[in-house]
Amino acid sequence: MTSTDSADSAAQKAPAKAPAKDPWDLPDVSGLVVGVLGGTGPQGKGLAYRLAKAGQKVIVGSRAAERAVAAAEEIGHGVEGADNAETARRSDVVIVAVPWDGHAKTLESLRTELSGKLVVDCVNPLGFDKKGAYAIKPEEGSAAEQAAALLPDSRVAAAFHHLSAVLLQDPEIDEIDTDVMVLGEERADVEIVQALAGRIPGMRGVFAGRLRNAHQVESLVANLISVNRRYKAHAGLRVTDV
């Protein structure tokens, strides 16, 4: 047998290489319960409304259970309200939409309840002065990295930063025309978040790197605020060629 024949024989016996996974082949997340910490604020309430309207089971959380219950009744679509601890316990995926100044304290207080959960941080560390909005860089690098440091037993991703709360809450708007930049350490977790974003009509989740890249994603909100003020708009983002 020639060397060529041997090589051909070996190639025939070798298992076929599996095709590369389609990056848009995302998991079915319709059965997951999504909790929203800060669900009584504009961003949290808007996300809860859009996800629930798309058929997701949603629980909104607040420090005060009665505020969460009132917000849930306002949102409708089967949304429930509870205090933050119960929201975290009952949810499979927890979106953090609290104000930046309460970010660390809230997460520290829920470390046990968030253990083992997929935590999606959408908090933007921003300051404001007479010149407008500007980015703040936390000691850990970003809000998402702060969350990861405070929640060592949770899986932390970052997403939903660039969404207009006004558009999210407007019942007259059927589609949210925007991409969602999703960052995380584990591809499976990122794909869950992408799939959740994709349940909202008009929205698409796009992988944007690991958590070490979250700062510039969070910071871009300061630029969008400037855009919105100048053009009286509710600007979002679209990623081209993907």
Secondary structure by P-SEA (a helix, b strand, c coil): ccaaaaaaaaaaaccccccccccccccccccbbbbbcccccaaaaaaaaaaaaaccbbbbbcccaaaaaaaaaaaccbbbbbcaaaaaaaccbbbbbccccaaaaaaaaacccccccbbbbcccccccccccbbbbbcccccaaaaaaaacccbbbbbcccccccccccccccccccbbbbbbcccaaaaaaaaaaaaccccbbbbbccccccccccccaaaaaaaaaaacccbbbbbbccc
